[in-house]
């Protein structure tokens, strides 16, 4: 089981990320054994790790079933204390499905050329998520558990991770999947410039 954390950037994120990057990476190295996924999120392809306006947040999976444990890991991150992130939303998950799941154990992500994308689907449909299509790496329902920070929680109800050629094709695939099932929800798709954690087979930073 994992607790997912969606971290939304503040308006000062670009400047503060540059100074907080090294302490942030040091924190990740200390907690990497608890991290299933650590991934910056961008609103366009080609974003860099710091000093890039296309970065808009981060997505984490903390490998625990206790929200308090995930909160302790995330609230101690210098990106939060130094104001890179203005809010962290914590989500419980149910059963996960997709190519990364094999007997409930995530497996190593395929290598490039295709890049990684994260889709967060808006709230509004309580129906159980179907098994993920073969081209989706990971999918699962999200149940909001806690928010810390300065603004109200963003209501997301489902997460999907997928490989695609670019962010436009990833968005088109997610939108088509929702429409095909008559699903009225919308999705926002983020590019993932780099990812680490047990879900992607990267246990060291």
VENVEN-V684980 format. One record per backbone hydrogen bond with DSSP energy under -1.0 kcal/mol. CO is the residue of the C=O (numbers start at 1). NH is the residue of the N-H. E is the energy in kcal/mol with one decimal. If there is no record, write none. Layout:
BEGIN
CO:NH:E + CO:NH:E
END
This chain:
BEGIN
3:62:-3.0 + 4:91:-3.0 + 5:60:-2.3 + 6:89:-2.7 + 7:58:-2.1 + 8:86:-2.8 + 8:87:-1.2 + 10:13:-1.3 + 12:16:-2.3 + 13:17:-2.8 + 14:18:-1.2 + 15:19:-1.0 + 16:20:-1.9 + 17:21:-1.3 + 20:24:-2.5 + 21:25:-2.6 + 22:26:-2.3 + 23:27:-2.2 + 24:28:-2.3 + 25:29:-2.2 + 26:30:-1.5 + 27:31:-1.6 + 28:32:-1.0 + 31:34:-2.5 + 32:35:-1.4 + 34:63:-3.0 + 35:198:-1.9 + 36:199:-2.6 + 37:61:-2.3 + 38:196:-1.6 + 39:59:-2.9 + 41:56:-2.8 + 41:57:-1.3 + 42:191:-2.5 + 52:55:-1.5 + 54:43:-2.5 + 56:9:-2.2 + 57:41:-3.0 + 58:7:-2.9 + 59:39:-2.1 + 60:5:-2.8 + 61:36:-3.4 + 61:37:-1.3 + 62:3:-2.7 + 62:64:-2.1 + 66:70:-1.8 + 67:71:-2.8 + 68:72:-2.0 + 69:73:-2.0 + 70:74:-2.5 + 71:75:-2.9 + 74:77:-1.4 + 77:80:-1.9 + 77:81:-1.8 + 78:82:-2.6 + 79:84:-1.6 + 79:85:-2.4 + 80:83:-1.2 + 84:10:-2.7 + 86:150:-2.2 + 87:8:-2.2 + 88:148:-2.3 + 89:6:-2.6 + 90:145:-3.1 + 90:146:-1.3 + 91:4:-2.3 + 92:143:-2.4 + 97:139:-2.4 + 98:101:-1.8 + 102:105:-1.3 + 105:102:-1.2 + 115:164:-1.8 + 116:192:-2.4 + 117:162:-2.3 + 118:190:-3.1 + 119:160:-2.3 + 120:188:-2.3 + 121:157:-3.3 + 121:158:-1.1 + 133:136:-2.0 + 136:99:-1.9 + 137:100:-3.1 + 138:161:-2.7 + 139:97:-2.4 + 140:159:-2.5 + 143:92:-2.7 + 146:90:-3.6 + 148:88:-2.8 + 154:156:-1.1 + 155:123:-1.5 + 157:142:-2.5 + 158:121:-2.7 + 159:140:-1.9 + 160:119:-3.4 + 161:137:-2.1 + 161:138:-1.4 + 162:117:-2.7 + 164:115:-1.6 + 166:170:-2.0 + 167:171:-2.4 + 168:172:-2.2 + 169:173:-2.1 + 170:174:-2.1 + 171:175:-2.7 + 172:176:-2.4 + 173:177:-2.0 + 174:178:-2.2 + 175:179:-2.4 + 176:180:-2.4 + 178:183:-2.8 + 179:182:-1.9 + 186:122:-3.4 + 188:120:-2.5 + 190:118:-2.3 + 191:42:-2.3 + 196:38:-2.2 + 197:200:-1.2 + 197:202:-2.3 + 202:197:-2.7
END
